[in-house]
Amino acid sequence: MINGKDQSSLERFRMILQRDQIRAAARSVLRRSAEGNRIVFFLNKQAAYAGHVSFSAPEGESPMGPIQVILETENPEQLIDWLAGKPEERKRE
């Protein structure tokens, strides 16, 4: 388990979303995964090991099982905007 206390602990995740050009998909998954002050989603373990982000279902997609990510924040929408970019920012890319 890895714990971080601020946004800097998510910087690598943010950079991978940008590099792999999956920010729009990530934004969609993150918004669907937000509930209250938590965002809970799952990542494919094999893709993560290779340095990529591939969102996964909680069960059944990989024999290794997924990585569960739980983000707690006072403002989930602001965190999602920072991670995946605001819609108007993505249009300019």
N, C-alpha and C positions, 0 to 999 in steps of 0.2 A: 504494500500500500504506500502510495506517495501522497504526502500532504503539502499543500502550499497555502500561504496566508494572503497572497496578493496576486494581482494580475500578472506580475512578472513570471510567476511559475507557469503561466499559460503561453508565454511568448513563442516557444518552439512550436506548439500546436497551431498557433495563429500563423506563423511563417509557413508551415506545411500546407495549411489551407490555401494560402495565397500562392505558393509555389506550384501546387498541383492543380490550381485553378478550379477548386471545388467550393468556393465561398458561397455561391448561391444555394447549392445542395446542402451545405453545412448549415446555412441560415435556416433553411426549411426544417431540417432535423432538430436543430437546437430549439427553435420556436415550438415545435410539437412536443418537445421533451421538457419544456418549462412548466412547472407547477408551483405556485407560490414563490418562495425565494430559492427554489432549487431547480437545477437543470440536471436531469439524469439521462445518460445515453450510453450506448455500448459501442466498442470499437473492435474490429477484427484483429486478433492478436498477431497473426502472421504478417499482415500489412504493417502493423505498428512496429514490429521487429525490423522490418525492411525500411522504416522511416517514412511510411505513408499513412494517410488517414483513410480508413474505409469503415463507414458506419455499419453496424451489425444489429441483428435482432438479439434479444436477451438469451435465446437458446436455439440450438439446432443448425446454425450456419457453418460452424467449424468444429471439428473434433477436439480442438484445443480449448474451445469455449471462448467467450468474448472478454474484453476488459470492460468493467463497469466504471464509468466516470460520473462522479457526483460533484457538481459545482454549487456552492451556496453563495448567494449574493443578495444584497438589498435591492438591486435593480437588475433583474435578469435581461430585460430588453437592452439596456445600456451595455451589458457584458456581451450579448450577442452581436450588437452593432460593432463593438470593438474587435471581436474575434472574426466575424464574417463580413464586416463592412456594411454600411448602410446601403439600401437599394440604389440611391443616386450615385454613390461612390463606385459601385460595380459597373454602372453604365458607362463611366468614363474610362474604364480599363481597356 
